[in-house]
Amino acid sequence: MKIKSFTSKVLCGTAAAVFAFAVISFSCSKVKVEGSADTVYADTAAAENKPAISISSESLKVIEALQNSFNAISSGVLPSVVEIDVTEKTTVTQMNPFEDFPFWFFGTPNGTDNKKPKTREYEQKGLGSGVIVRRTGDTVYVLTNNHVAGKATQITVNLNDGQKFDGKLVGADERSDIALVSFEAKKDSNIVVAALGDSDKVKVGDIVLAMGAPLGYSQSVTQGIVSATGRSGNQIGNLNDFIQTDAAINQGNSGGPLVNIYGEVIGINTWIASSSGGSQGLGFSLPINSLKKSIDDFISKGKIAYGWLGVSLVDITEDFKKELGVKGKNGAFASQMFLDSPAHKGGLQAGDFIIGLNGKAIKNQNELVREVGYLPANKVAVFKVIRAGKEKDISVTIEERSEKVSADNSKLWPGFIAAPVTDDVRKELKIEDDKVKGVAIVNVLEKSPAAATRLQNGDIITAVNDKPVTNIGEFYQALSLEGKTEIWFDVYNEGHTLSTNKYKLNK
């Protein structure tokens, strides 16, 4: 039975092979092959003359026109798309492998100190994509991502036509995840500079092409549509908004361009949302308009010069908005303000709800941070705010952001976040007296004015400069610095009410 079963299987396989061969043979014809010493006849498959499907000539023309458009876009833009090969040096600290041994009878092997860590330097290679965005004389500039070239010790730029150039990092910015690389090429070199489009005109449903070197397959093109605009980059710690596309983007595409049907670069492919590490139709590109100023900054200063306003923004709940008098409004809440900052000098206050910038509506804090960052230093910007229930326009001269100044808590007023005293807060702080009204103190910062006045997390501020406050709106009105030389607080904590030290304001 085993032999019979085996024979049956073989015969079945053989029969299938014979049948398949017969089908192929029926569709073959003899073709005379010329040009050899002997005349040779070969079997070739002859397809039937009629097409597989029937398409009207009008429809076919539309499809061919679309295909021709993709061909033209690809051939026009790909010469400006490059593969970037990088080498990075990584330092790794390692403990001695014998460290876990409890003791050695005659000391550690070879006299090594098993308590002293050792550092070793490794070279790590990687690749990404980029696009040529400018040429000045013999210097060519390539825009890419910071995570592609920002830490590279060696850069090679590979062009579409096979040319290779040694690259140099002009500047990189982790906050926006962009970098600019340059290389030198003679004027007679075949260098194509990409055309930059207007990403503000991008709409959901627009046809786009993503180009680059996914997984090392350089000069690849994928096609899709714009799935969404204005996507937040919070997931990757990026202050920009993003264009979302379903055009396939994979590892190695980073830094490559997202192109519209006019052959213009509208974005730089930066990241994907994926559970597998591969494309799942959720690719995100930095809008090119947000990068145009950055290119100039990199070339002129070697870094991005961000605009600085000098306020600290927080997301607030609807209950918070209700107490502030802005229920149902979109905007960004300035919970704190740096003393002597552009905001302070221009007349903004902690507690302002910012709803507009230079005539453009502000939806949330991320948008305000982004828009202020784009503003050049010494430019006057007009902010529309809601203060004490009324709208007000305030002109502020923007300054260049300095990490040293923006991280100085001693200048951040008031140095804590105020929160409504809700039922949950009362329960958590064990406040049983319903007569206690005010605002709760959250996140007191070290070295801040709040810390100097001895305020603590969980305190309830019941008065500012002896003026009672019962909610968020009244608190920020009382907190106004106008006409004041010093400020102090009355606080309730664990059944006791006391006054803080007075904080003197520099005039």
N, C-alpha and C positions, 0 to 999 in steps of 0.2 A: 504493500500500500504506500509505503514511503517513496519507493522508486516510481510508482505510477503517479503520485502526487507531484513529485519533482519533475517528471517528464511532462505532465500537463502544464506546469508553470512555464517550462522552457518552450513548449509548443505554442502556448498562448502568446508569449513574448515574441516568438519567431513569426507567428501569424500576424501579429500587429505590425511587425517590421515589414513583412512582405506586403501587407495591405497599404502601409504608408508609402512604400516604394512604388507600388502600382499606381497610386494616386499621382505621385510626382511624375512617373513615367508618362502617364496619359497627357500631362500638360507640357511635355517636352517636344522639341522639334530639332531636326538636324540643321546646324548652321555651319557653313563653309568658312574656315579660318584661313585667310591668305597670308602671305609673307613668310612662309617657312619652306624648308627644302621639300617637304612632302605636303600634299594637301591633307588637312586634318578636318574631320567632322566632329563636332562636339554637341552634346545634348544641352540645350538651354531651355529654361522655363519661359514659356510664352504667355504673357498675361493677356487676358481678353481685352479687346479694344474698348469696351464700354466701362465707364467709371464705376467705382464701388457704390457711390451714392449719387443722387441727382441733385444738382445745385443750379439754380437759375443764374444766368449770366450776370444779371444785375446784382444779386447777392454776392456772387464770386468776386465781382469788381470791388465791392465794399471791403471784403475780407482781404483781398490782395492789397488794397490801398493801405489798410491797417498794418498788414505785414511789411509792406514797403516802408511805412513810417518807422516801425521798430528797427528795420534794417538801417535806415538813414540815421536814426538817433544813435544807435549802437556804434556805427562806423564813425560818426562825428564826434562822439564823446569819449569812447574808449581810449583814443590816443592820449588823452589827458589823465586817465586813470592809471595809478601806479601800484605796484606791490612794494611794501616796505618790509625789509628783513632787518631785524634788530638783534643786538646782543646786549644783555644786561648782566651786571655783576651783582650777585647776592651774597651777603655775609651771613653765615649761620654759626650760632654759638652752641658748642657741644660740651657736655661734661665728660670727664674721663670715663671710659668704659668700665674701669675698675672701681668707680666711686661707690657702687652699692655693696662692695665686699666689706664686711665688718672690721677686718683687721688683716694684717700681713705679718708673719713671724719676723721677716727680715726687711720690713719696709715695703713700699709699693714697687711693683716691677720696674726695673731699669731706673729706679730712683725717681719715678714720676710723682708729682704732687697730685694726688687724686681729688683734691678739693678745688683745684684751679680750672675754670672752664677754658676751652680753647675755641678760637674763632677760625673759621675756614671760609675762603672765598670761592664761589662757584660761578661759572658762566652759564647763562641760560639764554637760549635762542628762541625767537618767536617771529611771527609775521603778522602783518595787517595790511590795510589798504590806505590809499590816500588819493587826493586829486590836486592837480596843478591849478593854482588859483591866481598866480601872478608871476610876471617876469620883469626884472629890472636889470637891463644890460645883460651880463652873463649869469646873473643870479636868478635861479628859478625857485619859487616857493610852493611847497606842497602842504595842504591842510590835511590833518589827520586827527586821531584821538590821543589824549594824554596817556590813556592806558595802553596805547600801541607804542608810542615813542618817547613818552615823558621821562623815562628813567634809563633810556638806552645809552650805552657807552660806545656803541658802534652802529651805524645806520647805513644800509644800502638801499638805494632807490632803483627799482627795476621798471623800465618803461615798456609800453605795449609793443614796441618794435624790437625789443631785445637789448636796448642800450641799458647799461648799468652805471650808476654814479654813486660816489661816496657822499652820504648826506650828513648834514650838521643840524643839531637842534637849535632853532632860533629862540623858541620860547614854549612853555607848556603851562597849563593851568588845570589844577586838579578840580577846582570848584565847578568848572564848566566842562571838564573832560575833553579839552581840545589842545592841540599842539601844532606848531608850525615848523616844518623841516625845510632846509634849503640845500641846493646843490649847484655846482658851477657847470655851465655848458656854453660852448661857443655859439655865437649868433647863427652860424650856419647849421647848427644841430636842429633836427626835426622835433621841436618842442611845441606842443599844442596846449594852450591855456584854456581852461573851461570857462564857459559863460555862466555867471551867477544870476539866478533869477530872483523873484520877489516872493518869499515864503509867506508874506502876509496875504497873498492872493490865493493861497492853496485852499481848496475846498474838499470836503468829504466826497468821495466818489471819483476824484481826479485819477487818471491813469498815470502810473509812475513806473520807472525802471530803477532797480538797485544794481549797482555795479561794484566790482571789487574782486578779491581773491578768497572766496569762502573755502576753508579747509585747504588752502594752498593752491586751489585751482584758479589761477590768475585770469583776469579779463573775462570773468563770468558776468552774465546779465540775467536777471530775473525780472518778471513783470507782475504788477498787481495794481491795486488801487490804494488811495488814501483812505484808511479805515476811520481815522479820527484825528483831530487837531487839538492842541492845547493840553496834551497829556502831561501830568506831573512827573518830575524826575526824582521825587522824594525817595523812591525805592532804592535808588542808587546814589543818593546823597548829592544830586545835581540840582542846581538852582533853576535850570532852564525848563521850558515846556518842550514838548516833543511832538513830532508828526508820527502818527501810528500808521503802519502799512502792512498789508498781507503779502507783499512781494517777499519772496524767500530771502531771509538774511541769516547767515550762519557765522560761526567763528572764522575770523579772517576777513569778513566783510567790514569790520570796524574801521572807520576812517574813510570808507568809500562813499561815493556820492549817491544821493537819491535824485533822480532826474525826471523832469516833466516832459510832456510830449513836444515841447519846443526845443529840447536838447539843453535846457538850462538846469543848473544845479540848484535844487531847492532845499536840500538837507544833507547832513553828514550822518551816515549810518553808525549808530553808537551801541545799542544794546538790544537784547531780545528777552522776552518773557517766555520761559520754557521750563517744563518739568523734566525734560530729557537732555537738555543741552543743545538740541538741534532746533531747526526752524519749526514753529507751530503756527505760523501766520500772525505772530505778534512781534513785529519789528518796530524799532523806534529810532527816529532820526532827528538830530538837532536842526532846527530851522536856520537856514543860511543867513537870514537877516540879523539874527542874534550874534552872528560870527563875523560879519563884515568889519565892524569896528575893532574886533579882537585881532584881525589880521594886521590892521594898521598899528595897533598897540604893540604887537609882537615885533614888528619890523622896526618901529621907532624907539621902543623902550625895553624890548625883550620880555615883557610881561603884560598882562591885562590890567588896565587902570580902571578899577570899578568906582562908580559914583557912591558917595556915602551921605546918608541923611542923618543918622544918629538917633534912631528910635528902635526899641525892642518890640517886636510884634508877637502876638499870641492868638490862637484860635479861641473863640468864645462861644458858649452855648446860647440857645435861644432865651433861657432864663436870664443869663448875663445881659444879652441884648435888650431884654425887656426893662431891666433895671437901669440900663444905660440910656434908654430912650431911642433905640435904633432897631426895634423888633422888625423882622422881615427885610432888613436892609443887607445888601452885599457890600463888603469892604474889608479893610484891614484895621485891626485895633492896636493902637500904640499904647501898650500897657506901661512902658517906661521910656525915658528919654535921657540921652547923655547930656550932661551939663556942658556948656560951651561948644556944643555940636552945631552943625548947620541948622538942624531942627530947632534947637534952643534959640539960636541967634535970629532965626526967621519968625519965631512966634508960635511954633507948634508946641503942644503941651501933652504930657502924659494923660491919657484918657480920651484923646482925640480919636474919632472913628473916621479913617481916611477912605473916601469913596471915589476919588478922582485924581488924576495926574495929567496935567497939561491938556485938559479937555477930554481925556479918555477915562471911561468908567473903570474902576478897580473892583474885581470880583472877590479877591481873597488876598491873604498875606503873601502867598508865593508869587502872585503876579506883581505885587508892589515891590517885593525884593528884587525880582527880575528886572522890572522897568527902571527902578532907581539905579541898579547896577549898570544898565546900559547908558545912563546919562553921563556926559563928560563933565570933568571938574570945571568949576567956575561958571557953570551954566545955571541960569535962574529957572527954577521949576515951580509951577503953580499947583498946589495941593488943595483939593476940595475936601473939607472935613465937616463932620457933624459934631458940634460941641454944645452941650446943654440944650440939646433938642433943635439947634439951629444950624443951618449950613453956612459955611464961611470959607472964602478963598484966602490962602496964605502963600506968599511968595518966599521961596527959600533958595539961597545960592548953594548949589551942591559942591561938595569937596571930594577929593580923591580919598578912597578908603585906605586906612592904615590899620593893619592887624593889631599893632601895639595899642593904638588909641581905642579901637572898637572892643578890645578885650579888657579895658581898664574899668573894673567894677566900681572903683572909687568915684567915678564920674556918672554912674548910672543911677538916675533918680526915678522912683524913690528907693530902688534896690530890692524890691519884692513884688510879687504878683498879688493883687487884691482879688478876692473872690466873694460872691454873694453868700450870705449866711442862710443857707437852705436848711430844710429839716434834716437832711443827711449830715450836714456839717454840724448842726446842733447835737445830733446823736453821737457823732464821732468825738466831738470835743466835750461832751457831757454837759451841755449848757441847758439847764432846766428852767432858768428864769426867762420867761417870754418877753420881759421888758428889755433884755439886752438886744440892742440893735446896732448895726454897723456893717463892717466888711471884715472878712477873715484874711489873715496874712499867710501866704504860701511862698515857699522857696526864697527865703532871705539869703542874699548873696554875701559872701565874705568880703570884707573891706568896703562894702557899699555904705551909703548914707544910712540905710535902715539898720545895718549892723552897728554903725557908730552910735545910733540912738538907742541901742539895746533892744530893738524889736526882735521877736522870736516867732518861729512858725507856730501857728495855732492861736496867736493873739487875735483879739477882736478889737479893731479900731472903732471907737465910739465917737471920737471928736478930733478935729484938726484945728489947732490954734484956738481951742476952747469952743469951736463951733461944732455942735452935734451933727453927726452924719448917720443916716439910717439905711442907706443903700449905696450901690456902686455909683450911680449918677451924682448923688450929693457928695460922695467922697472925692471924686475927681474934680468937681467944681471947687471944693474947699482946698484941694491940693494945688491949685493954680499958683504959679510963682509970681504972678503979676503983683507988684506993689509990696512984696514981702522981703524981709531981710533975714528972717529965721522962721523955722517951722518945727512944731512939736506935736505929739499925738497923745490922746488919752486912750488907754488900752484896757480891755477886760481879759483877765486870765485867772481861771480856777477860783472864781468868786470874788476876786479883788480887782479894783479899778485904780490905775495909777497913771501918772504923766511921765512921758519919756524925757530924755535930755533934749535940749533945743539944738537943731541943726542950723548953723549959720550959712546963709547963702552968699556967695561972692558976687559982688556987684561991680 
